Amino acid sequence: MTYTDLFIQDFSDAAFQQAFRLYFAEMGVEVKEEQWPALFEQMTSEGGNAAYVRLSPAGEVIGFIQFTMIELTNWFFNWPMGFVREFWVSPSERGQGHGKDLLQKAEAYFAAQGAARSILTTDSAEAFYLHCGYRKASDIAAKNNDIVLLKDLNL
């Protein structure tokens, strides 16, 4: 089956907005209708954010991955990394390889931008990420207290 993967940097895109709303609904996060435009505008105006949205041949949202490049720095080192911000696959489409495909697309983007590693946090899909080659980063703490996972990318 052929799917369409849209690369998004302008979060006013209707497919991304639909995917993101479905994601928040599944998580039980309530956003007032009048707050959505500002949320999507902020994603765009921050700069550097990107996403892939996967659509079925019928144009239905299968899932999305939102990501950005970050740079961890101190007085001596700069360490560019890819950061997976948000990631969701429709419950009816899980287990069919869509998540792995979307994650690999983000990782390829990171590598093309010169990142040697990908980093993310999770509170629900640790086994999936470990299966995809990530490892726990026990020496890095996330401010939200979620598990931090890293993957070395093949440059």
C-alpha positions as CSV (number, residue, x, y, z in Angstrom):
1,M,0.0,0.0,0.0
2,T,1.3,3.5,-0.8
3,Y,1.2,6.2,1.8
4,T,1.8,9.9,1.5
5,D,4.4,11.4,3.9
6,L,4.1,15.2,4.1
7,F,7.1,17.2,5.3
8,I,5.7,20.1,7.4
9,Q,7.4,23.2,8.7
10,D,4.4,25.4,8.6
11,F,2.1,24.1,11.3
12,S,-1.0,25.8,9.8
13,D,-1.1,22.7,7.5
14,A,-4.5,21.1,7.8
15,A,-3.2,17.5,7.9
16,F,-0.8,18.3,10.7
17,Q,-3.5,20.1,12.7
18,Q,-5.9,17.2,12.3
19,A,-3.1,14.7,13.4
20,F,-2.2,16.9,16.4
21,R,-5.8,17.3,17.5
22,L,-6.3,13.5,17.4
23,Y,-3.1,13.0,19.4
24,F,-4.2,15.4,22.1
25,A,-7.7,13.9,22.2
26,E,-6.2,10.4,22.8
27,M,-4.0,11.8,25.6
28,G,-7.0,13.5,27.2
29,V,-5.6,17.0,26.8
30,E,-8.3,19.6,26.4
31,V,-7.6,22.7,24.4
32,K,-10.2,25.4,23.8
33,E,-11.1,25.9,20.2
34,E,-9.9,29.5,20.3
35,Q,-6.5,28.4,21.6
36,W,-5.6,26.1,18.7
37,P,-4.5,28.8,16.2
38,A,-2.0,30.3,18.7
39,L,-0.6,26.9,19.5
40,F,0.1,26.1,15.9
41,E,1.4,29.6,15.3
42,Q,3.9,29.1,18.1
43,M,5.1,25.8,16.7
44,T,5.8,27.6,13.4
45,S,7.3,30.8,14.9
46,E,9.7,29.0,17.2
47,G,11.7,28.1,14.0
48,G,13.4,24.8,13.5
49,N,10.4,22.7,14.1
50,A,9.5,20.1,11.5
51,A,7.2,17.2,11.1
52,Y,6.2,14.3,8.9
53,V,2.5,13.5,8.6
54,R,1.6,10.1,7.2
55,L,-1.7,9.9,5.3
56,S,-3.5,6.8,3.9
57,P,-4.3,6.6,0.2
58,A,-7.8,7.9,1.2
59,G,-6.2,11.0,2.8
60,E,-6.8,9.8,6.4
61,V,-4.3,10.6,9.1
62,I,-2.2,7.6,10.1
63,G,0.3,9.4,12.3
64,F,2.9,12.1,12.7
65,I,6.3,12.8,14.2
66,Q,7.3,16.4,15.2
67,F,11.0,17.1,15.7
68,T,13.7,19.7,15.9
69,M,17.4,20.1,16.0
70,I,18.9,21.1,19.4
71,E,22.4,21.9,20.5
72,L,23.7,20.9,24.0
73,T,26.5,23.3,24.8
74,N,28.9,24.2,27.6
75,W,32.0,26.4,27.7
76,F,33.9,24.0,25.5
77,F,31.6,21.7,23.5
78,N,28.7,21.9,21.1
79,W,26.7,18.8,20.6
80,P,24.1,18.9,17.9
81,M,21.3,16.4,18.4
82,G,17.9,15.6,16.8
83,F,15.1,15.9,19.3
84,V,11.8,14.1,18.8
85,R,9.2,16.4,20.4
86,E,5.9,14.7,19.7
87,F,5.1,11.4,18.1
88,W,1.7,9.6,17.5
89,V,0.3,6.9,15.4
90,S,-3.5,6.2,15.3
91,P,-4.4,3.3,17.5
92,S,-6.0,1.5,14.5
93,E,-2.7,1.7,12.6
94,R,-0.2,0.7,15.3
95,G,1.9,-2.4,14.9
96,Q,2.0,-2.0,11.1
97,G,5.4,-0.3,10.8
98,H,4.2,3.3,10.5
99,G,5.8,4.4,13.7
100,K,9.2,2.9,12.8
101,D,9.0,4.4,9.3
102,L,8.2,7.9,10.7
103,L,10.9,7.6,13.3
104,Q,13.5,6.6,10.6
105,K,12.4,9.6,8.5
106,A,13.1,12.0,11.4
107,E,16.5,10.2,12.1
108,A,17.5,10.6,8.4
109,Y,16.6,14.3,8.7
110,F,18.8,14.6,11.8
111,A,21.7,12.9,10.1
112,A,21.4,15.2,7.1
113,Q,21.6,18.1,9.5
114,G,24.8,16.8,11.0
115,A,23.5,15.3,14.2
116,A,25.2,12.1,15.4
117,R,22.4,11.3,17.9
118,S,18.7,11.4,18.4
119,I,17.2,12.1,21.8
120,L,13.6,11.8,23.1
121,T,11.5,11.2,26.2
122,T,8.7,8.8,26.7
123,D,6.2,7.9,29.3
124,S,4.5,5.1,27.4
125,A,6.5,3.6,24.5
126,E,9.8,2.6,26.0
127,A,9.7,-0.9,24.5
128,F,9.0,0.5,21.0
129,Y,12.0,2.8,21.1
130,L,14.3,0.2,22.5
131,H,13.2,-2.1,19.6
132,C,14.2,0.8,17.2
133,G,17.7,1.0,18.6
134,Y,17.4,3.6,21.3
135,R,19.0,3.1,24.7
136,K,18.2,4.6,28.1
137,A,20.3,7.7,28.9
138,S,20.5,7.2,32.7
139,D,22.9,10.2,33.0
140,I,20.5,12.7,31.4
141,A,17.4,13.9,33.3
142,A,14.3,15.3,31.6
143,K,12.6,18.2,33.3
144,N,9.3,16.3,32.9
145,N,10.8,13.3,34.7
146,D,10.1,11.0,31.7
147,I,12.6,8.4,30.6
148,V,15.3,9.8,28.3
149,L,16.4,7.7,25.4
150,L,19.3,8.2,22.9
151,K,20.2,6.6,19.6
152,D,23.5,6.9,17.8
153,L,22.8,7.7,14.2
154,N,24.9,6.3,11.3
155,L,26.4,9.3,9.5
